[in-house]
Amino acid sequence: MKDYFKHHPWHIIEEGFNPHYNKIAESVFSIGNGRMGQRANFEEAYSGETLQGSYVAGVYYPDKTRVGWWKNGYPEYFAKVLNAPTWISVHVTIENQKLDLATCKVEAFRRVLDMKTGLLSRSFVATLPDGKRLKVNAQRFCSMAKGEVGAIRYAITPLNFSSKATLSLFIDADVKNTDSNYDEKFWTEVYKHAEEGECLVTAETKKTFFHVCSGMRYFIEEEGKEVKGRINTELREKFAGNVIQVDLNEGKELIVYKYAAILSSENHPKEKLVEHCQQILQNLQQTGFERLLTGHAAVWEHKWNECDITINGDVAAQQGIRFNIFQLTQTYTGEDQRLNIGPKGFTGEKYGGSTYWDTEAYCLPFYLGTAEQKVARNLLVYRYKHLQKAIENAQKLGFKDGAALYPMVTMNGEECHNEWEITFEEIHRNGAIAYAIYDYIRYTGDEDYLVEFGLEVLIGISRFWAQRVNWSDDKQKYVMLGVTGPNEYENNVNNNWYTNYMATWTLSYTKESLAYVKSKDSKAWKAIISKVSFSEEELAQWDSIVDQMYFPEDAKRGVFLQQDGFLDKELLPVSQLSKEDRPLNQKWSWDRILRSCFIKQADVLQGLYFFEERFDKEMIKRNFDFYEPMTVHESSLSPCVHSILAAKLGYEEKAYEMYLRTARLDLDDYNNDTEDGCHITSMAGTWLSIIKGFGGMRVRDGQLHLHPFIPAQWNSYSFKIRFRNSVIKVQVEKAKTTVTLDSGDPLNVSINDFLTSVH
């Protein structure tokens, strides 16, 4: 599916209704506000193929791991992002005929997501089986100004008839996850209430006992006057609704305003949920749709002023970057240290969990450059608060003495991912968390973070690495066996270069951090050393590992080897694959994939991206030229790293190709999986591709460096960067680059190796 959505700099546009693409559109048009989110399901009933999805941040269910075999240390559950109670429904029935786009004739269908204001609009003309034609205009948003609030304006115009109609407005908690084991439902009823004009349902999650209270109020008008039809309340299990009889008059627009409040026990006392929900609903109805929308749009205006990127001359690229920024911004606001960035955000339930290594490796730089410092700091504090759980995760596998293994997937710090080769072999995520601490401090200068939180985390991770390696008498080196690197198309390999490199780098950085904290605050250092029972003898072991770690390489080609035995594979370029073979993960057996040379995402190149200042340009070039032709980019995390490295190497066309792939990954459904939800965490890679790729932004010695170039397809582009106490605007044109101070303190910026004062 390519170019299904129309290109526009600020809008995502769907023209014409294609039911085969409906689930893809539901993902792409999803909306949220950091506290809650909603897939773009229709307000009216729909009997066609759909993935119902409402989500509440931080609420999950520990579904029992379902496997045919079991091993010691295996996680007992897989954390499910829960499909939450439905609040959007406005079902319409006319003379016993349901308005259902799967059974009606649909004309003039148009759906628009206005990313500038965060408003989702939809319009269509439907012909019912008996020939009645009606026009619908629907708008909705999840308020960025009020994080527990959603609002809908649903307008119905009968075009060739006048008739009685029934409107059913309700809250329904009788929902289930698509991926639930044995179709189990995860919600139980706590409370329900329905009266004229208002409905509430409080539901509780099994096992985790979260409470979510979902409530709605509504107002109906025609030609500016309130419509009061005959109302019946409807109560059944986990369901509360109003059924309203109204008159539809030919040519006259009947408007339903529906206001929803979705509150969870994460933010309110359970005994106060209903009371607080009713208070919010009353306030919403008094405020009204237009004023709520104005407040919501004002927040988006402020957000875009901070993080917008403009591209002139390439609408597809412009739409792509704004779509990615939009989804990232509405997924995570940084206000709550308990929350993180799920791989699907509020757009789908696949993968489960709220936190992957994606956050540290890809998302953190986006928030460093576009938001207040506390936002990125909160992402790191989230991991610090899970340190004890990371230690417990390691203990389950036989590690000891405070060694910490952060989870591959988690909701509360406990490992809950159920693929062994990923969960307990893809241990490089430990290194990404250590690198994020380094990256944050390098960017912000906030070295106090080491004293307050960072050093403890680094010690725990380093202890894990020190115990995970073993001495090889054969090689007379330390080795690391049985791992999975970032390339998940190779499992249970020995001496993955990237993992070994991250391990030794972490040990060295932790040693430096210990020395720094000791010199800066000896009292704090002593307290930390005492708390974690650290011994100076550990440093000697770390030094030995750093000095004697084994790194596989091919001296003939001058490249680092992804793992021992990589050269035993038949080395083929992706260009020799047929279209029928792609994507491999949907067309090939897993056995065939594992034996092939084809690479899912950056692996060796991931390390060269993180530590490029440690390698000369020729070394990076040799490795890029060797590995990129074998890379199928079937991970959403892959194109951005390749785009950044290609830009550094002067491969401008490849940099642009990879940028467009990451920017439009979901919009153009590159990997045939957008219907499950958008790839939220990888969207930060789109931002990185422009800022670090085309803009050449780096931080060295506490100073911002830029080496910009402009893709041939663009006339110009501009972006803002928040750095330390300043925000600068960078304008890149064919003939020149201009850097101006947008706010904050003056600073020096290196542009193409020339130091410039920006004030």
N, C-alpha and C positions, 0 to 999 in steps of 0.2 A: 504494500500500500504506500504509494508515493504521491505527494501533492494532493491529498484528499482535502486538507484544510487550506483555505485560501490564505495567500500571503498578505500581511498587513503589518505595519510597524507596531501597532498597539493592540490589535485584536486577534483572537483566534476565531476563525469563522468557518462554520459548516453550512453549506448550502445544499439542500436536498437531503431527504432522509434515506439512509442506506442501513437497513437493519443488520446487515452482515458486519458493519463497522460500529455498531451501537456500543459495545463494551469498550472499544478503543476510545470512542468519543466520551464515554462516561469517565474514563480515566483522565483524559486531556482537559476536560472542562471542570474537573474537581475544584472545589473551593474550601478554604479553611482559614483559621485565625490563630493558630498556635495552641488553642485550648480544645478545639473541636474541628471536625471537617466532614465533608459530604461529597461523595461521588455525584456525578451529574445525572442521577436517576430522574425520571420524569415525575412530576407531581401527580399527574393522572395515572390511572391503572395502566400497566403494560404487561401483556402476556407473552411478549417476545423474549428473546435471549437478553439477559441483563445480569449484572453483578451488583446486587443491592449493597450499599456501603455507607453507613454513618459511623463516625469514629469519635471517641472521647480520649483526649491525651492522658496517658498514664494508666489507663484501665486495660487489664489483660486477663487471660485465663491460662493456667498451666495445664494444657492438654497432655495426657500421658503419652510418652513417646511410643510410637507404634512401629515395632520392628519384629522380624521373625527370629531374631537371635539377640543375645545380651552379653555384654562384657563388663567386668568390674570397671567402675569409673564412668560408665555411660550415664548421661543426664537422664533423670527420671521423667522429665516433662519437656515439652516444646511450647514455649510461650506464644500464645496466639493474640495478635492484635484483634480486638473484638469488634465484630459488627454490632453496633449499638442500636438502641431503639430508634425507629423511624419517626421523623418529625415533619417531613416535607409534604406528606400526602394531601392532595386536594382531588378526590375522586369525583367524577362527574357522570351522572346517569340521566339520560333523556328518554322517557317513555320506554323504560326497560332496556335501553341500549347503552352500554358502557362506552365512554370515550376511551378508546384503546388504540394506539397507533399501530398495533400489530394486526388489527382487524378492520380498521377504517382505511379509506382512501386518503392519502396524505399529499397535500400540495403546498407549495410555497414555504417549505420547512426551512427555517434559518435559525441557527444558534450562534451566539456571539459571547465570547468572554472578553470583556473590556478590562485588560490588565492594568490600565491606568487608574481605574477606580475600583477594581475588584468586584465588578457587577456581572453576573451571568444572566443573559437574556435569551429567550427562545420564543419563536412565533411560528405558527403554521395554520393552515386551513385543513379541516378534516371533514370528510363526508361519511356520515353514518350509514349503516346498511339500508335504511329506509329512504335515503336521499337527503336527509337534513344536513345542511352545511353550516359549520361554525368556525369562527376564527378565534385563536387563543394567542394572547401575548403574556408571557410569564417572565418575571424577574426575581432573582434572589441573591442574597449575599450572607456570608458569615461575618459578623461585624468585627473589624479590626479594632474598633474603639471600645467595644464591650465584648470581652472574650468568651462569654457563655451564651451568645445571642445569635439567632438567625432570623431572617425576615423574608417574606415572599409576597409579591404582588402578582396575582393570577387573574387575568382579565378574559372574559368570555363574551364574544359577540355573535349571536345567531344571525346568519346571513340570509336565509330564505324561509324562516319559520318563527313562530312564537309558540312557546310550550312551557309546561311545567318541567322542572328539573330537580334532581336531588344532588346535593353536594355532601360529600362525606369527608369530614376533616377530623383527623385522629392522631393519636400517639400509639405506636405499636411496638411493644418490646418482645413480641413472640417471633424473634428473628434467629437466624443461625449463621455460622460461618460456612463459606463454601468448602473450606478445608477441614471441617470438624471430623473427627474420627467417628464412624458409624452414625453420621448425621446427628450427633448429640447437640442439644441446645444448652447454652451456657448461662442463661439468665433465669432467675426465679422471681416471682412477683412478691413485692413487699407492700405496695400500696397503689391504689388507683382511685381516681375521682373524676367525675364528669358532671358538670352542670351547664346550664345554658351559657354558651360563650367561652367556656374554659374546660380544659381536660389536662390531667396529670397522670403519669405512671412513674412509680419508683420501682426499679428493678435491682436485683442483687446478683453479682457474679458468683457462680459456684466456686468453692475452694478459696478464692482470694477475697470474697466478701466486700468488694467495692459496691457502693450504692450509686446509682445514677438516677436522678429525677429529671424527667423530660416533661415539659409542660407547653401548652399552646393556648393562645387566645386569637380571636379573629374579629374582623369587621367587614361587612359587605355593603357595597354602595352601588347605586346606579344614577348617573347624571348628578353626582355630588350629594345625593340623598341616601341616608341609611336604608338598607333593605332588611326588613324583619320578616323572615319566613317562619313557617312552622318548624319547630326544633324538637327533635327527639335525642335523648342521650343514649349512648350505647356503651355498655360495659361487658367485657368478657375477659378471659384469662390474659393477663399482661396487655390489655387493650382498653383504651378509653377514647370515646369519640363523640362528636355531634353530627347528626344527620339533619340537614336543613333543606326544607322544601322551598324553592324559589320560582319566580316567574322569569322566563327568558323572553325578552321582547325583541322582535326582529329589528336589526340595525342598531340596537342599543347595547352599550358595553356594560356588563356586570363585572364589578371588580371585587375580588376577595383578597383582603390583607390578612396574612397569617403570620403571627409572631411566635417565636419559640425561644424557650430558655432551657438549656441543658447543663445541669449542675452535677458535679460528682463529689463524693465524700473525700476525695483528695483535697478539696478546697473548702468544704463546708462540713460542720458537724452533721452526722447522719440524722439526728433528731430535729435538725433545723432545715433540712433540705427542702421539704415541701413549703414551709413558710417562706424561705428565701426565694424559692422558685416563683411563688405567687406574687411576692413583692416585685420581683423583676418583671414579670408579665404585666402587671398593672402599670408599671412605669413605661414599658414598651408601647402599650396601647395608647397611653397618654402622649407619648413622644411622637408616634406616627412614623410611617414608612419613610417619607421624604426626609425628615430631620435625622432619622437613624442613618439613612444612606449618605447624607451630607457629612455626618461625623465620621462614618466609615471611610468615605472618599478622602477626607482631610488627612487621615492617618496614612493612606496610601500615597498621597501627594508628598508627605514628609519622607516616607520610606524611599520613594523614587528619587527624591532630591539627594538622598544619601548614596544610592547604589546604582543608579541608571547608567547604562552604557549606550551611547548613540553611534549608529553606523549609517553613513550616507552612501547610497549607491548600490545597496544590496539588501532588499527588503526581506528575503528569506533568512539571511544571517541576523538582521535586526530583530525580526520576530522571534528567532530561536533564542537569542541571548535574553531577551525580555521574558520569554516564557519560563526559562530556567530560573532567572532571578525571582520572578513572581512566585513560583512554586516554593523555592527555598524560603522566601520571606514569609509566606503565609503558613509554612510548616513549623518554623522555629523562630521565636521572638527573643529568647534569651532571658526572659523574666523569671523563670523558675528553674532552680538548680536541679530539681528532680527529673526534669524532662531532657530528652535528647532528640536526635534526628533519625527517624526510622527510614529504612531503605525505600519504602513506598509512601512515607508521609501519611497524608490523609486521603490517598487515592486508591488504596487497595489493601488487602490483608496478607498477600503473599510474603513469604520469608519469616514472618513473625518477629517478635522482639522489637526493641526500640533502638538498639545500639549495635553497630558493627564498627570495624576499624575504619570504615569509610569516613566517619566523623572526623577522626584525628588526621587522616591522610589527605582528605580532600575538602571537607567542609570548613575546618578551622581557619584556613587561610582566607576563605570568603568572608567570614565574619570579622576576622582581624582587619580586613581592608575596607569593610563597609559599615561597621557598627561600632558602638561604644565598646571600650575595652572590656567592660564587665561581661559582655555577651560571650566572648571567647574564653574568658576566665571561668565563667560558669560551666562551660563544656569540660574544662580540665578538672574543676572541683567535683563535677559529677563522677569522674573516675576516682578521684581521691576518696570520695565517700563510699566507693565500692571496693576499696583496697582489701578490707578484711575478707570480703567474699572472694576476691581474686586469690588470696592466700588459701582459703578453704578449697577453691577449685583445684589448686595445685596439690593440696594435701590428698584429695581424692585420687590423684594419680600417683601418689607415692613421694612427692616432693616434701621438703621439710624446712625447718628453721626460717620460716618467714618468706620462703620463695613464693612469688605471686604469678599466677597465670590468669590474665584477664580473659573474659569469655569471648568466644567468637560472636555470640548473640546473647543478649541479655535484656531483661527488664529491671532487675533489682540487683545486678552484680553477679548473680548465679548463672553458670553456664546452662543454656537451655536449647542448644542446637543439636540436631539428631543425626548428623552424618559424621561418622567416626573420622573419616579421612580429612574432613574439614575441621571438625571441632577440636580434635586433639593432635592434629598434625599441622594445621595452618597456624602455627604458633608465632609467625612473623607479626601478628597483630600486636603482640607485646612490644615489639620494637617501634611500631607506629605510635603507640601511646607515649613511649619515651621520647621519640622524635618530636611529638606535638608539644611537649614541655619545652624542649629546646627551641622549637620554632616560635612558640609564643613569647618566650623571654627575649630571643633575638629580635623579634619584631617590635615588641612593646617596651623593652628595657625594664620590665617588671621583675627584677631579680628577687624581690621579696617573696615571689611565689615559691621559689625553691625552699625558702625557710619555712613558710607557712604550710605548704602541701607537697611540693614537687619532689623533694629529696626522699621522703618516705616511699613514694611510688617508685622512684628510680632504684632504690635499694632492693625493694621487693622484686622488681623485674630482673635486675642484675643477678640476684640470687637464683632466680629460675634459670637464667642462661648458664650460670656457672654449674648448675646441677644437670642441665639438659645435655651438655656436651660430654664426650668421653675421649680418653686418650687412645689413639690407634698405634699399636706397636709396629704395624706394617708401614704406616705412613710417617711415623714419628711426628705426628701432628694431632691436635685436637680435631675431632670430627663431630658432625651432628647428623644422626641417622633417623630415618623414618619420618620425614616431614613433607608437607605440601607447601610450596611457595605460592606467591600470588597467582601464578598460572595454575588454575585448578584442573587443567587438562593433563596434569601429571600428579599422581598421588603416591605417597609413601616412598619418596625418593631420598637419597643420601646426599648430604652436602649441597643443598640448594644455596647457590652463591649469595643470593639476596638475604636469606635468613641468617647465614653465617656472618655476613657483613653487618647486619643490624645488631646481631648479638655482640660482636666485638666493639662496635661503635658505642652501644649502650653501656658496656662495662667501662670504657674509657670516659664517657661523658659523666657517668655516675661518680667516678673517682674525682674528676674535675669539680663536680658539684659539691662533693663532700669537703674538698679543700676550700672551696669558695665560702660555704656556709660557716666553716670553722673560723675562717679569717674575718668574716663579716659580723657574726653573732655567735661567739663561743658558748654563751649560755644556751641558746637555742640548739646549737650543734650537740652539746652534751645531753640535752633533753631528748633529742631525736635518737642519738646513739644508744642511750639508756633504754628508750622505749622499744627499739627494734633489736636490742642486744647485739649491736654490731661490733665486730672484732677487726682489728687492723690486719689480722692474718688473712681475712677475706681478700684484701687488696692484693696481697702477693699472689693468691690463686688467680685473681682476675688478670693481673699483669701477665701471668704465664699463659693464660688462654689467649689474650690479645696478641702476644708475641708469637704464639705457635699454632694459631688456627689455620686449618687447611682451607684453601680456596681453589676450586677447580677452574682451570683455564686451558685454553688452546693456544699454545705458544706460536704455532704455525700461522693461525689466523689473527693472533693478537687480540683475542676476545675472552671474556669471562664465560665459563660454561654454566648454564642454568642449573645443572646438577651432574653428578657422576654418571657417566654413560650416555650423556645427551648425544654425543657424536656417533653412538651405535645406532641411532635412529636413521631412517631414510630421510635425508634433508631435502625437502621440496618446498617451493614457494606456493603461497596461497593461489597465485595466478593459475596453477595447474589443476585446481579444483573446479569441478563443473558447478553450475548454478544449482543443479539438483542435489548437490552435497550440502548446501548451506541452508540454515545454520547447522553446524556439525552436531550440536547438542540436541537437535530435533531430528536429525537424519541418520546419524551413525550410532552404532553400539558403543557403550562406554569402553569396552575392551579395545575397540578400534581406535577410539580417541586417545586412550592412554598410551598406546603403542606408537602413535603418530608423532611427528615433530611439531604439529600445529599448536599454536600458543593462544590461549584465551585472552590474555591481557599482559601488560608490561610486567616483567619479572626482574631479570637483570636490569632492564631499562628503568624499572621503578627505583632501584638503588642509585643508578646514575642520575636520575632526576632529583632525588633527595640530596645527594652529595656531589653534585656536579663540580663544585669548586675543588674537589679532591682529585679530579681526573682531567687530563688535558683534552682538548677538543678532538684530537685525532683518536684517542681512546674511545670517547663517546661515539664518534662517527663510525668506527669499525664495528662496535657493538650494535649500533642502530641499523647499519647496513646489513648486518648478519641476521638480526632477530625480527625486524619489522616485516620483511617479506614473508615470514612464516607465521605472522600473527593474524588471526581471523577477527579480532576485536569483537568477540561475542560476549564480552563483559562490558557493561556500561561504563566501567572505570578505565577502560583501555584507551579510547581515542585521545583524551585530553593529555595524558603523559606523552604520547607520541607527537601530538601537536606542539607541545612545549619544546621537546627536544629537537624536532624538525626545524622549528623556528630558530633555535640556537645555532643549528648547523647550516642555516641558510637554505634549507629545503622549503622554500616558501609555498610552493604548490601543495606539497604533502602536508604542511602545517595547516593550510586552508582546508584541504580535504578532510583532515582529522577534526578540525574545528567544526565544520559543518555537520559532520557525523555526530559529534557529541551534542551540538546545539539542537539538532533536529532529530535526535535519537527516538524520542517519543512522538513528536509531531508527525514524523514520517514512518514510524513503526519499523525501524531498521531491523530489529531482531525478532520481529513477529511476536512480541510479548507485551505490548503496551496495554492490551485488554486487562491484564492482571493488575495494572496500576503503573504509574509513572516511576522513573528511576530517580528519586529525589536526591539521594546523597551524591550520585554521580553528576548531578546538575551543577554542582559547584565547580566541576571540571570545565564546564563551558566558560565560566568566569575566569578560571585559571588560564585557559587557552588564550584568552585575549590579554589579560593583564600580564601574565608571566611569559606567554608565548609571543604574541604580536607586540606587546608593550615592552617585553624584556625586563620586567620589574624583578629586582632582587634586593635583598638586604644584606649588606656587608659592613662589618665594623660599625654597626649602629647607624648606617646611612643608607638612604634610598638610592638605588641605581636604576636607570632606564636605558634600554637599547631598543627603541621602537622601530618597527617597519610597518608598512601598510600593504595589505594584500592587493594584488592587481585588480581584484573585483570591486574594491571599495574606492570611494573618492576621499573619505576621511572617516575618522572615528574619534570618540572622546570618552573618557572615564574619570571617575574620582577615586582617590585613594586616601583613606584615613591612615595616618602614620604618626605615632606618638601623640603629640598635642596639636596636630595640624591636619587639615584636609586640603589636598591639592587637586586641581583639575588638569588633566593632560589632554591636549588636543593634538592629534596626529594627522597631518596632511601630507600630500605628495611631496611638497617641497620643504616642509619644516615641521618641527614639533614645538608646541608652546605649552609651558607649564605655568599655571597661575595659582596663587593662594586663595582658596575658597573660604577658609576660616582657620582660626587658631594662630599659633606662633609661626613666625618666619622660620624657614629651614633651608639647608643646603641639599641640593639634589644633583647627582651625577647623571648627565644626559650624554650618552655616547662617549663616556669617559672624560667629559668636561664638566667641572664642578660649577653649578649655577646656584645663585642665591634666589630663593623664591619668597617673595614678601608682598 
